[in-house]
Amino acid sequence: AKAEKINDFFVSLPGVEKVWAKGPTKSSVHLKRGVDVDLRVVKEESFGSALQYFTGSKEHNVATRRVAISRGLKLNEYGVFRGQKQIAGKTEEEVYRAIGMAYIEPEMREDQGEVVLALRGELPKLIRLEDIKGDLHCHSDWDGGENSIEEMAKMAMERGYEYIGISDHTKFLRIENGLDEKQLLKQKEAIKKINDKFKKQNKKFRVLQGCETNILNDGSVDIKDEVLSQLDYVIAGVHSSMKMERKEMTERMIRAMKNPNIDIISHPTGRLIGKRDEYQVDLEKILKAAKETATILEINSWPERLDLKDTYIRMAKKIGVKMIINTDSHQKDQMHFIEFGVAQARRGWAEASDIINTLGIEELKNLLKI
């Protein structure tokens, strides 16, 4: 028999604590941060099948195998087979096509209805990173951030955005150098000068001014409405008394959403992954109130937040609540966190039409009534 030569290859993984298994086609290691990693080597004609098999959940794989069987085929990690003959497997796309299904994006492979939709050709077109036109939750050196407004704006332009929103903290958060009413109005003038400068340079880019005001215990916010009404938009978030009872916390947030000056609720459940649980809140009531008041809920891209989580994004989408993907950047390089927020939105089946910062600047201004 003719021998096949396999070229040597190397894989580097930081923080390997223990090697569980190793062999010519499979190795398993445990990382110090608690994650298990499997490395598998497969033939080129089986690469797509292996990728599809190990990306989806067990339940998704069971469902797709049933579809294959119903068509007289066999599906496993090595390919799609009719009898002994392999008919697909090189790419994920051809695997799904061979069993009569539309291609299912990796984020949707959880057996949550995606298989039926794929058979009907009715899968949602998930949002993509390139759909994002701007970021409305960015902090500047006015509230202790690292970069100036103009530096943040230039980074946004480098990313190809049409706009950036400066949403500095407000006065209740003294530890974050929160701005008061006078400082917000002073910042408004500073942003106007920056926009005028951009216009002279023939730049269509726009800096919008918001703020991240604080939802106090009674549901009011810490900046007067007469100043909030002069900003382009207003974000409100809970930053204190996070262990309130469920009924009180729900009423607190709903009262804030009923304020006509509040456009967006930031990190709506307050979780910090691995550090802090969600608030006790009736999310169904929150979503219903958001729909009634046309309040936008944030998908916060900060890696420790990723808030809203995917199941809540799907609930919001079903109810018709609009969302926004923001980074909560406190320095310009953190704006790349947007990719994590987009990934989270995709896991929640969000489409571009569900996310307001897929709108161009003029459409966004109309939405926010600027």
Residue pairs with C-beta under 8 A, 6 or more apart in sequence:
6 41
11 39
13 29
13 31
13 37
14 31
15 31
15 32
15 33
16 29
16 30
16 31
16 32
17 29
17 30
17 31
17 32
18 29
18 30
19 27
19 28
19 29
19 30
20 28
20 29
20 30
20 36
21 27
21 28
22 28
24 41
25 40
25 41
25 42
26 38
26 39
26 40
26 41
27 38
27 39
28 36
28 37
28 38
28 39
29 36
29 37
29 39
30 36
30 37
31 37
38 54
40 50
40 54
42 50
42 77
42 78
44 90
45 79
45 86
45 89
45 90
46 77
46 78
46 79
46 89
46 90
47 89
47 90
47 91
48 88
48 89
48 90
48 91
48 92
48 93
48 94
48 95
49 75
49 76
49 77
49 78
49 79
49 80
49 88
49 89
49 92
49 95
50 77
50 78
51 92
52 64
52 92
52 95
52 96
53 61
53 76
53 77
54 77
55 92
55 106
55 109
56 64
56 106
56 109
56 110
57 109
57 110
57 111
59 110
59 111
60 104
60 109
60 110
60 111
60 114
60 115
62 111
63 111
63 115
64 75
64 96
64 99
64 101
64 115
65 75
65 76
67 75
67 99
67 100
67 101
67 115
67 119
68 74
68 75
68 80
68 99
69 75
71 99
71 100
72 82
73 80
73 81
73 82
73 87
73 98
73 99
74 80
74 81
74 82
75 81
75 95
75 99
78 86
78 89
79 86
79 87
79 88
79 89
79 95
80 86
80 87
80 88
80 89
80 95
80 98
80 99
81 87
87 98
88 94
88 95
88 97
88 98
89 95
92 103
93 103
96 102
96 103
96 104
96 118
97 103
100 119
101 115
101 118
101 119
102 117
102 118
102 119
102 121
102 123
103 118
104 114
104 115
104 118
104 123
105 123
105 126
105 346
107 126
107 343
107 346
107 347
108 114
108 123
108 126
108 346
108 347
108 349
114 123
117 123
117 124
124 349
124 351
125 351
125 352
126 345
126 346
126 349
126 350
126 351
127 325
127 342
127 345
127 346
127 350
127 351
127 352
127 354
127 355
127 358
128 342
128 352
129 338
129 339
129 342
131 342
131 352
131 355
131 358
132 161
132 325
132 338
132 342
132 355
132 357
132 358
133 161
133 162
133 163
133 357
133 358
133 359
133 360
133 361
133 364
134 156
134 161
134 162
134 163
134 164
134 165
134 357
134 361
134 364
135 156
135 161
135 164
135 165
135 326
135 327
135 329
135 335
135 338
135 357
136 163
136 164
136 165
136 167
136 208
136 210
136 233
136 235
136 264
136 324
136 326
136 357
137 165
137 167
137 212
137 235
137 264
137 266
137 298
137 300
137 324
137 326
137 327
137 328
137 329
138 152
138 156
138 164
138 165
138 166
138 167
138 326
138 327
138 328
138 329
138 335
139 145
139 166
139 167
139 168
139 169
139 212
139 328
139 329
139 330
140 147
140 148
140 149
140 152
140 166
140 168
141 147
141 148
141 149
142 149
142 166
142 168
142 177
142 179
142 183
142 187
143 168
143 169
143 176
143 177
143 178
143 179
144 169
144 176
144 177
144 330
145 152
145 168
145 329
145 330
145 331
146 330
146 331
146 332
147 155
147 331
147 332
149 166
149 187
149 190
149 191
149 194
149 207
150 194
151 332
152 164
152 166
152 329
152 332
152 335
153 164
153 194
153 198
153 205
153 207
154 332
155 332
155 333
155 335
156 163
156 164
156 205
156 335
157 203
157 205
159 335
159 338
161 205
162 204
162 205
162 206
162 360
162 361
163 205
163 206
163 207
163 208
163 361
163 364
164 205
164 207
164 208
165 207
165 208
165 209
165 210
165 232
165 233
166 187
166 191
166 207
166 208
166 209
166 210
167 210
167 211
167 212
167 235
168 178
168 179
168 187
168 211
168 212
169 176
169 177
169 178
169 179
169 211
169 212
169 214
170 178
170 179
170 180
170 184
170 211
170 212
170 213
170 214
170 221
170 222
170 223
171 178
171 179
171 180
171 222
171 223
172 178
172 214
172 216
172 222
172 239
172 240
173 214
173 239
178 214
178 222
179 187
179 211
180 223
181 223
181 224
181 227
184 209
184 211
184 223
184 227
184 231
185 227
185 230
187 209
188 209
188 230
188 231
191 207
191 208
191 209
194 207
195 206
195 207
198 205
198 206
198 207
204 361
206 361
208 232
208 233
208 370
209 231
209 232
210 231
210 232
210 233
210 234
210 235
210 263
210 264
211 223
211 228
211 231
211 234
211 235
212 235
212 236
212 237
212 266
213 221
213 222
213 223
213 228
213 234
213 235
213 236
213 237
213 262
214 221
214 222
214 236
214 237
214 238
214 239
214 240
215 221
215 236
215 237
215 238
215 239
215 252
215 253
215 256
216 222
216 240
217 240
217 241
217 244
217 252
218 252
218 255
219 251
219 252
219 253
219 254
219 255
219 256
220 255
220 256
220 259
221 228
221 236
221 256
221 259
221 262
225 259
225 261
228 234
228 261
228 262
229 261
232 368
232 370
233 263
233 264
233 368
233 370
234 261
234 262
234 263
234 264
235 262
235 263
235 264
235 265
235 266
235 298
236 256
236 259
236 262
236 264
236 265
236 266
237 265
237 266
237 267
238 249
238 252
238 253
238 270
238 279
242 270
242 276
242 279
243 280
244 252
244 279
244 280
245 280
246 280
246 281
246 282
247 282
249 279
249 280
249 281
250 281
250 282
250 285
250 286
253 265
253 268
253 281
253 286
253 289
254 285
254 286
254 289
256 262
256 265
257 265
257 286
257 289
257 290
257 293
257 295
258 289
258 293
262 295
263 295
263 296
263 368
264 295
264 296
264 297
264 298
264 324
265 290
265 295
265 296
265 297
265 298
266 298
266 300
266 326
266 328
267 298
267 300
267 302
267 305
267 307
267 328
268 286
268 297
268 298
268 307
268 308
268 312
269 278
269 279
269 281
269 283
269 307
269 308
269 309
269 312
270 276
270 278
270 279
270 307
271 277
271 278
271 305
271 307
271 309
272 304
272 305
273 303
273 304
273 305
273 306
274 304
275 304
278 307
283 312
283 315
284 315
287 297
287 315
287 316
287 319
287 321
288 319
289 295
290 296
290 297
290 316
290 319
290 321
291 319
291 320
291 321
294 322
295 321
296 321
296 322
296 323
296 324
296 356
297 308
297 316
297 321
297 322
297 323
297 324
298 307
298 308
298 323
298 324
298 325
298 326
299 306
299 307
299 308
299 313
299 323
299 324
299 325
299 326
299 341
299 344
299 345
299 348
299 350
299 355
300 306
300 307
300 308
300 326
300 327
300 328
300 341
301 325
301 326
301 327
301 328
301 337
301 338
301 339
301 340
301 341
301 342
301 344
302 327
302 328
302 334
302 337
302 340
303 337
303 340
305 328
306 340
306 341
306 344
308 316
308 323
308 344
308 348
309 344
309 348
310 344
310 347
310 348
311 348
312 348
313 323
313 344
313 345
313 347
313 348
313 349
313 350
314 348
314 349
316 323
316 348
316 354
317 323
317 348
317 349
317 350
317 351
317 354
322 354
322 355
322 356
323 345
323 350
323 354
323 355
323 356
324 355
324 356
324 357
325 338
325 341
325 342
325 344
325 345
325 355
325 357
326 338
326 341
326 357
327 334
327 335
327 336
327 337
327 338
327 341
328 334
328 337
329 335
329 337
345 354
345 355
352 358
356 364
356 367
357 364
359 367
364 370
